[in-house]
Amino acid sequence: MPDIPDAFCSHKSSGRTRLKIPSKKGNAAYFMALKDELSKCSCIEKIEANPLTGSALFIHSGDFKAVAEKAEANNIFRLKKFEANSTDLQRTISATFKGINNHIKSTTGGGLDMGTLAFLFLAGAGIYQIVRGNVAAPAWYTAFWYALNIFLKARPDKDSY
């Protein structure tokens, strides 16, 4: 069985998926073959490959999983879930917040989590700034912006690889 390089999703949005293929960085022939083969997929509109960075941007319609399955079947790449290396401090902080989040979920019967509470707190802070008359100050706007970002990133239906 040939050695299939691992690919990692570095960015995904509707109709756009960017993959990093670290083991093929600098290999122009590999990325040309990737473009040639995967451009044949009916859901692919465009592929931009960059051998210097070891990445490929796929502009597509529909689910990218079909492209990933074709790539693996043709020994082009195998889509892997990215697992970042983390330090002991990062793991400790992450475990602490996961514990707090689990406690909030169990206390509220699953009705709230840490992301929802952060959203509510920041939205409330924004309203408080407006009520105090700080409309020109960026504090209320910043609080709303952070609240919205937390809310959008904490969606349970959000896809991830």
Backbone as CSV, one residue per row, in Angstrom:
resi,resn,N_x,N_y,N_z,CA_x,CA_y,CA_z,C_x,C_y,C_z
1,MET,0.857,-1.196,0.000,0.000,0.000,0.000,0.890,1.242,0.000
2,PRO,0.652,2.187,-0.926,1.494,3.385,-1.005,1.308,4.278,0.216
3,ASP,2.345,5.053,0.471,2.316,5.982,1.592,1.501,7.207,1.182
4,ILE,0.360,7.412,1.834,-0.523,8.532,1.519,-0.212,9.674,2.485
5,PRO,0.072,10.882,1.965,0.365,12.001,2.873,-0.878,12.432,3.644
6,ASP,-0.650,12.895,4.856,-1.736,13.415,5.691,-2.012,14.867,5.328
7,ALA,-3.288,15.212,5.266,-3.718,16.583,5.020,-4.539,17.046,6.221
8,PHE,-4.395,18.315,6.562,-5.092,18.888,7.711,-5.857,20.118,7.262
9,CYS,-7.101,20.226,7.686,-7.930,21.381,7.351,-7.464,22.565,8.198
10,SER,-6.995,23.625,7.530,-6.568,24.806,8.280,-7.623,25.901,8.269
11,HIS,-8.578,25.783,7.349,-9.668,26.765,7.300,-10.833,26.165,6.531
12,LYS,-12.029,26.415,7.024,-13.218,25.924,6.338,-14.335,26.935,6.489
13,SER,-14.948,27.281,5.368,-16.161,28.091,5.386,-17.029,27.576,4.256
14,SER,-18.185,28.138,4.102,-19.119,27.656,3.091,-18.491,27.749,1.702
15,GLY,-18.263,26.597,1.087,-17.725,26.559,-0.263,-16.231,26.753,-0.386
16,ARG,-15.527,26.864,0.728,-14.070,27.049,0.704,-13.428,26.163,1.772
17,THR,-12.444,25.400,1.370,-11.708,24.572,2.318,-10.229,24.688,1.983
18,ARG,-9.417,25.045,2.982,-7.963,25.109,2.799,-7.331,23.964,3.571
19,LEU,-6.510,23.204,2.853,-5.792,22.094,3.461,-4.302,22.389,3.490
20,LYS,-3.663,21.917,4.531,-2.202,21.930,4.637,-1.743,20.490,4.493
21,ILE,-0.720,20.292,3.693,-0.140,18.967,3.492,1.357,19.117,3.756
22,PRO,1.746,19.108,5.027,3.116,19.435,5.407,4.194,18.561,4.749
23,SER,3.918,17.285,4.587,4.946,16.395,4.042,5.222,16.656,2.561
24,LYS,4.374,17.391,1.885,4.557,17.683,0.457,4.948,19.135,0.207
25,LYS,5.273,19.859,1.261,5.675,21.254,1.131,6.892,21.339,0.207
26,GLY,6.789,22.202,-0.791,7.879,22.383,-1.744,7.828,21.449,-2.943
27,ASN,6.891,20.516,-2.978,6.808,19.525,-4.051,5.790,19.996,-5.109
28,ALA,6.278,20.748,-6.097,5.404,21.322,-7.122,4.713,20.234,-7.948
29,ALA,5.422,19.149,-8.244,4.835,18.073,-9.050,3.648,17.442,-8.322
30,TYR,3.772,17.266,-7.009,2.675,16.696,-6.226,1.433,17.590,-6.301
31,PHE,1.612,18.887,-6.094,0.464,19.792,-6.095,-0.150,19.937,-7.485
32,MET,0.658,19.806,-8.530,0.108,19.824,-9.893,-0.763,18.579,-10.112
33,ALA,-0.272,17.430,-9.653,-1.047,16.188,-9.781,-2.330,16.265,-8.954
34,LEU,-2.252,16.851,-7.757,-3.437,17.039,-6.915,-4.484,17.858,-7.671
35,LYS,-4.057,18.987,-8.233,-4.991,19.838,-8.984,-5.589,19.088,-10.164
36,ASP,-4.736,18.391,-10.921,-5.211,17.680,-12.111,-6.256,16.626,-11.757
37,GLU,-5.985,15.837,-10.734,-6.885,14.733,-10.393,-8.169,15.219,-9.728
38,LEU,-8.048,16.120,-8.739,-9.231,16.523,-7.974,-10.098,17.552,-8.695
39,SER,-9.559,18.203,-9.713,-10.372,19.117,-10.518,-11.449,18.368,-11.286
40,LYS,-11.293,17.059,-11.417,-12.274,16.228,-12.121,-13.541,16.006,-11.303
41,CYS,-13.486,16.279,-9.996,-14.675,16.125,-9.144,-15.730,17.148,-9.572
42,SER,-16.950,16.716,-9.682,-18.019,17.600,-10.154,-18.294,18.760,-9.199
43,CYS,-18.006,18.585,-7.923,-18.301,19.651,-6.958,-17.171,20.682,-6.847
44,ILE,-16.040,20.434,-7.493,-14.910,21.361,-7.432,-15.061,22.429,-8.508
45,GLU,-15.016,23.679,-8.061,-15.066,24.794,-8.994,-13.666,25.284,-9.337
46,LYS,-12.777,25.246,-8.330,-11.429,25.771,-8.528,-10.522,25.222,-7.426
47,ILE,-9.260,24.977,-7.769,-8.259,24.584,-6.785,-7.058,25.501,-6.965
48,GLU,-6.637,26.131,-5.878,-5.418,26.939,-5.880,-4.410,26.225,-4.996
49,ALA,-3.341,25.729,-5.599,-2.321,24.997,-4.848,-1.080,25.860,-4.709
50,ASN,-0.455,25.792,-3.541,0.770,26.546,-3.293,1.814,25.604,-2.711
51,PRO,2.708,25.090,-3.546,3.736,24.170,-3.049,4.671,24.807,-2.018
52,LEU,4.888,26.121,-2.116,5.790,26.792,-1.166,5.271,26.725,0.263
53,THR,3.956,26.812,0.421,3.371,26.749,1.765,2.832,25.363,2.088
54,GLY,2.800,24.490,1.089,2.265,23.140,1.301,0.769,23.149,1.522
55,SER,0.060,24.027,0.799,-1.381,24.138,1.018,-2.144,24.146,-0.302
56,ALA,-3.421,23.838,-0.186,-4.317,23.875,-1.337,-5.659,24.437,-0.889
57,LEU,-6.170,25.384,-1.663,-7.473,25.985,-1.400,-8.458,25.410,-2.405
58,PHE,-9.534,24.843,-1.889,-10.570,24.243,-2.720,-11.809,25.130,-2.677
59,ILE,-12.254,25.581,-3.832,-13.529,26.276,-3.948,-14.496,25.208,-4.463
60,HIS,-15.542,24.936,-3.697,-16.395,23.794,-4.015,-17.845,24.074,-3.667
61,SER,-18.701,23.228,-4.202,-20.114,23.258,-3.833,-20.405,21.933,-3.141
62,GLY,-21.319,21.939,-2.239,-21.662,20.707,-1.542,-20.645,20.338,-0.474
63,ASP,-20.695,19.082,-0.096,-19.887,18.561,1.004,-18.479,18.228,0.529
64,PHE,-17.473,18.683,1.266,-16.080,18.433,0.905,-15.668,16.985,1.165
65,LYS,-16.464,16.257,1.937,-16.109,14.869,2.270,-15.975,14.004,1.023
66,ALA,-16.767,14.271,-0.010,-16.663,13.505,-1.252,-15.296,13.716,-1.909
67,VAL,-14.794,14.932,-1.842,-13.467,15.236,-2.394,-12.402,14.510,-1.586
68,ALA,-12.530,14.553,-0.260,-11.564,13.878,0.604,-11.556,12.372,0.359
69,GLU,-12.725,11.795,0.146,-12.802,10.350,-0.127,-12.145,10.010,-1.463
70,LYS,-12.370,10.843,-2.473,-11.736,10.617,-3.784,-10.224,10.754,-3.657
71,ALA,-9.769,11.753,-2.904,-8.330,11.954,-2.727,-7.690,10.737,-2.071
72,GLU,-8.340,10.205,-1.044,-7.788,9.034,-0.365,-7.833,7.804,-1.269
73,ALA,-8.910,7.620,-2.020,-9.030,6.473,-2.924,-7.962,6.502,-4.015
74,ASN,-7.530,7.721,-4.396,-6.505,7.875,-5.430,-5.107,8.118,-4.843
75,ASN,-4.952,7.871,-3.532,-3.660,8.002,-2.843,-3.054,9.400,-2.938
76,ILE,-3.914,10.422,-2.966,-3.434,11.803,-3.046,-3.166,12.355,-1.647
77,PHE,-4.141,12.227,-0.763,-3.956,12.584,0.647,-5.033,11.910,1.469
78,ARG,-4.779,11.858,2.763,-5.753,11.351,3.732,-6.047,12.497,4.690
79,LEU,-7.319,12.909,4.723,-7.715,14.016,5.582,-7.701,13.559,7.031
80,LYS,-6.932,14.248,7.849,-6.792,13.926,9.272,-7.311,15.076,10.104
81,LYS,-7.733,14.754,11.295,-8.124,15.793,12.242,-6.842,16.386,12.812
82,PHE,-6.757,17.706,12.809,-5.558,18.385,13.295,-5.487,18.281,14.811
83,GLU,-4.353,17.849,15.287,-4.123,17.770,16.734,-2.900,18.602,17.055
84,ALA,-3.142,19.779,17.579,-2.043,20.679,17.890,-1.273,20.179,19.107
85,ASN,0.017,20.404,19.067,0.820,20.088,20.246,0.514,21.130,21.303
86,SER,0.318,20.692,22.498,0.024,21.651,23.556,0.985,21.437,24.709
87,THR,1.231,22.514,25.410,2.124,22.460,26.556,1.341,22.001,27.784
88,ASP,2.072,21.696,28.836,1.424,21.311,30.086,0.523,22.433,30.596
89,LEU,0.972,23.679,30.473,0.168,24.812,30.921,-1.125,24.896,30.115
90,GLN,-1.026,24.728,28.781,-2.220,24.764,27.948,-3.184,23.650,28.327
91,ARG,-2.659,22.455,28.560,-3.522,21.329,28.942,-4.177,21.589,30.291
92,THR,-3.438,22.177,31.227,-3.985,22.467,32.551,-5.103,23.503,32.450
93,ILE,-4.850,24.572,31.698,-5.867,25.613,31.536,-7.093,25.048,30.831
94,SER,-6.864,24.280,29.774,-7.977,23.675,29.030,-8.791,22.750,29.917
95,ALA,-8.113,21.917,30.712,-8.821,20.988,31.600,-9.629,21.757,32.643
96,THR,-9.073,22.857,33.150,-9.779,23.669,34.142,-11.070,24.239,33.546
97,PHE,-10.969,24.824,32.350,-12.154,25.404,31.726,-13.164,24.338,31.331
98,LYS,-12.703,23.180,30.899,-13.631,22.093,30.583,-14.377,21.653,31.838
99,GLY,-13.659,21.604,32.975,-14.292,21.245,34.239,-15.344,22.267,34.650
100,ILE,-15.011,23.548,34.519,-15.967,24.611,34.851,-17.177,24.524,33.923
101,ASN,-16.918,24.318,32.623,-18.003,24.222,31.652,-18.915,23.036,31.971
102,ASN,-18.328,21.893,32.311,-19.130,20.716,32.672,-19.964,20.979,33.923
103,HIS,-19.387,21.694,34.890,-20.106,22.036,36.117,-21.304,22.947,35.802
104,ILE,-21.076,23.942,34.937,-22.165,24.850,34.551,-23.275,24.061,33.851
105,LYS,-22.885,23.178,32.943,-23.882,22.371,32.218,-24.683,21.491,33.174
106,SER,-23.998,20.839,34.114,-24.713,19.940,35.034,-25.600,20.729,35.991
107,THR,-25.132,21.914,36.427,-25.908,22.741,37.343,-27.178,23.265,36.682
108,THR,-27.085,23.600,35.400,-28.234,24.173,34.696,-29.002,23.125,33.893
109,GLY,-28.681,21.866,34.080,-29.369,20.805,33.348,-29.125,20.877,31.852
110,GLY,-27.969,21.366,31.452,-27.630,21.475,30.038,-28.177,22.721,29.375
111,GLY,-28.847,23.571,30.140,-29.440,24.782,29.569,-28.428,25.860,29.248
112,LEU,-27.327,25.890,29.968,-26.290,26.898,29.759,-24.931,26.221,29.711
113,ASP,-24.002,26.872,29.033,-22.610,26.457,29.087,-21.760,27.716,29.213
114,MET,-20.453,27.548,29.261,-19.569,28.687,29.487,-19.662,29.695,28.340
115,GLY,-19.770,29.221,27.094,-19.882,30.125,25.958,-21.142,30.968,26.024
116,THR,-22.254,30.350,26.408,-23.515,31.076,26.521,-23.448,32.100,27.641
117,LEU,-22.850,31.717,28.775,-22.712,32.675,29.878,-21.804,33.840,29.502
118,ALA,-20.715,33.554,28.778,-19.823,34.629,28.331,-20.573,35.568,27.387
119,PHE,-21.359,34.989,26.483,-22.166,35.805,25.568,-23.118,36.707,26.359
120,LEU,-23.856,36.130,27.313,-24.813,36.907,28.101,-24.114,38.006,28.898
121,PHE,-22.973,37.675,29.505,-22.228,38.659,30.286,-21.753,39.813,29.403
122,LEU,-21.159,39.472,28.248,-20.634,40.527,27.385,-21.751,41.354,26.753
123,ALA,-22.855,40.723,26.391,-24.002,41.468,25.870,-24.543,42.403,26.958
124,GLY,-24.626,41.909,28.186,-25.068,42.741,29.310,-24.118,43.897,29.564
125,ALA,-22.816,43.641,29.460,-21.833,44.718,29.649,-22.011,45.784,28.577
126,GLY,-22.311,45.361,27.353,-22.559,46.326,26.288,-23.789,47.171,26.559
127,ILE,-24.865,46.531,27.009,-26.094,47.264,27.346,-25.832,48.235,28.497
128,TYR,-25.089,47.780,29.497,-24.740,48.629,30.642,-23.988,49.883,30.180
129,GLN,-23.048,49.725,29.246,-22.291,50.875,28.755,-23.204,51.861,28.014
130,ILE,-24.156,51.332,27.248,-25.087,52.209,26.534,-25.972,52.966,27.522
131,VAL,-26.489,52.271,28.534,-27.349,52.901,29.541,-26.594,53.996,30.285
132,ARG,-25.317,53.783,30.535,-24.494,54.785,31.221,-24.161,55.967,30.325
133,GLY,-24.514,55.887,29.043,-24.239,56.987,28.125,-22.911,56.867,27.407
134,ASN,-22.254,55.755,27.528,-20.962,55.552,26.862,-21.154,55.028,25.442
135,VAL,-21.996,55.710,24.679,-22.290,55.260,23.321,-21.085,55.482,22.415
136,ALA,-20.354,56.552,22.602,-19.204,56.858,21.755,-17.987,56.013,22.127
137,ALA,-17.931,55.555,23.334,-16.779,54.762,23.769,-16.842,53.380,23.123
138,PRO,-15.723,52.804,22.807,-15.744,51.496,22.142,-16.080,50.336,23.073
139,ALA,-16.215,50.584,24.368,-16.415,49.473,25.297,-17.674,48.666,24.983
140,TRP,-18.807,49.339,24.735,-20.038,48.595,24.459,-19.941,47.870,23.121
141,TYR,-19.352,48.518,22.128,-19.216,47.898,20.815,-18.301,46.672,20.901
142,THR,-17.210,46.812,21.626,-16.270,45.696,21.788,-16.931,44.534,22.509
143,ALA,-17.701,44.838,23.543,-18.389,43.780,24.275,-19.365,43.030,23.373
144,PHE,-20.121,43.785,22.550,-21.045,43.135,21.615,-20.291,42.286,20.598
145,TRP,-19.174,42.809,20.093,-18.382,42.085,19.097,-17.868,40.766,19.679
146,TYR,-17.302,40.818,20.883,-16.827,39.596,21.526,-17.974,38.633,21.818
147,ALA,-19.098,39.173,22.252,-20.261,38.328,22.544,-20.719,37.601,21.284
148,LEU,-20.792,38.325,20.181,-21.211,37.710,18.927,-20.224,36.625,18.485
149,ASN,-18.942,36.917,18.570,-17.938,35.929,18.172,-18.000,34.679,19.031
150,ILE,-18.167,34.837,20.321,-18.288,33.676,21.207,-19.528,32.877,20.859
151,PHE,-20.634,33.583,20.622,-21.880,32.911,20.274,-21.739,32.116,18.980
152,LEU,-21.152,32.714,17.961,-21.012,32.040,16.671,-20.044,30.862,16.733
153,LYS,-18.981,30.992,17.490,-17.988,29.918,17.578,-18.448,28.773,18.466
154,ALA,-19.408,29.019,19.324,-19.865,27.988,20.258,-21.077,27.233,19.745
155,ARG,-21.480,27.464,18.494,-22.653,26.781,17.953,-22.430,25.278,17.936
156,PRO,-23.383,24.511,18.429,-23.222,23.054,18.435,-23.283,22.435,17.049
157,ASP,-23.882,23.122,16.063,-24.005,22.564,14.723,-22.814,22.891,13.830
158,LYS,-21.817,23.560,14.387,-20.665,23.975,13.604,-19.856,22.754,13.175
159,ASP,-19.551,22.664,11.876,-18.763,21.557,11.349,-17.292,21.749,11.694
160,SER,-16.611,20.655,11.880,-15.171,20.711,12.054,-14.575,19.391,11.609
161,TYR,-13.341,19.457,11.181,-12.648,18.256,10.754,-11.762,17.776,11.872
